[in-house]
């Protein structure tokens, strides 16, 4: 691991960013350009002390999970991300495997969408990054372990997630999940990530296996949804799905549905969230928050 080169890159990249670019409030006048170390640590979900040691070339070799979070926080391009991985003696992610690096363009868009829920997921349904409103409405999905970050896994293996879904909608929602995974599998034939995930689901869920054998195919696009929040109640939303050029990632944007009280409830949610942050409390709901489809 080249600690001095890593430290230099992290420092210079941090100094090139502004609070506006990453969706943070400007705060007081700054004595030096760029973000502060604690702000980068906050964006990456690591401790300030750990990040400081990396910038001082005295930290331990970061894991690939930490590097993924750091390169997202620093809005690195694909080439810059690969450079950081190589400096730490890790093989850069790539090839036909699932791309979990959210590029600076998507991260910038996500930072600008501060008044409505938005998130980036993979084409397998893994939640990669959420904005503040998405966390307030749906809970922190990126902190779930392993396949628990994948909506299809939770839908077919955890009965608790369906408690808030109308019983008459369950079959339709299940079919949508499977048909979309079929489309992903067709785009990525023999991809180890897809093969492993689908195989595990077919083993874990008889329902999934039955629907998989019916071979329905359909990419999931925009839809109207009903999200249930424990404090503000039902919020009717229109979910817009935007695909990246490679179709391996999706930006989900939840707009208040016109003709409903969704806009008022989202504003109330913003107020509740602000009060939580002021008190140091972080929202993290363990139960499902979307009566139709928590991940889009």
Secondary structure, DSSP 8 states (H G I E B T S, - for coil): --HHHHHHHHHHHHHH--HHHHT----S--SSSS--HHHHHHHHTS-HHHHHHHHTT-S----HHHHHHHHHHTT--HHHHHHHHHHTT-----TTS------HHHHHHHHH--SS-EEEEETT-BEEEE-HHHHHHH---TTS-GGGGBHHHHHHH-GGGGTTS-GGGHHHHHHHHHHHHHHHHHHTTT-HHHHHHHHHHHHH-HHHHHHHHHT-------EEEEEEETTTEEEEEEEEEEE-TTSSEEEEEEEE-TTSSHHHHHHHHHHHHHHHHHHT-----SS--BSS-TT-
